[in-house]
Structures are given as structure tokens and as C-alpha cells.
């Protein structure tokens, strides 16, 4: 991989452990490209959950938001910035 910073960032991601982050199982570097093998995540994404329900309670929203914040906090503590948070 050409970019050493990206390569190091991917290695950091592989070491992260948080129940709200999809685990990276393997990073395969092949010249300028990197292939990421991650665990399979069951269930619907947040966008689907919101679309399927006519309403979501305040407690449910707080629970979802808390999990998201915990995941982002884990990233930030490890020097990783997530620049694309969205419900999909």
C-alpha cells in the first residue's frame, strides 16, 4: 500500500474491540490496494429500522444514539476519525 498512514490506520482498526463496531478480521494489502475482510453483521441498518416503524420512542432513540457515541468514542480514543456517519 502506498500510503503508510492508511496502512497503519487499517491495522489500528483491526485491533479495535467494541460491541458496536463491525470487527475487521483481515486486511490484505496488494500493491496500492487494500482489501478489508470484516465480520458479517446481522439485521437491518438504522435507515431500514427507521423506515419500517411509524415511530420510535425517545428511549429507543437515546439507546441507539448512546451506542453510536460509544463506537465513535472508541475510534477517537485510538486516533481514528470517522468522517461519514449516516444511518445506512
Phi, psi and omega in degrees: 000135184290319187268109182297323180297318178295318179299316179293322178297320178293322177295320177299315180301321181296329183275346183293143176227113177205131183296347182254007176244138176291128182285141172264123184270325184204145172238120181250116179262131181223091183063234181280355184253155174228138178243131184249125176256119182238164179292154176281133180253122180279153172094181182274155174277172186300321180300317178295318180300314180296318181293327184282340184255147176282335176202159177232132182290160178300320179297321178294318179298315179299317179298316179296313182297320180299317178297319179297316180296319178298319179294313180295322178299318177300316178299311183297321178298337180257016176074023182246131179253127177264115186261012186212065179276126178205161186287350181285000000 
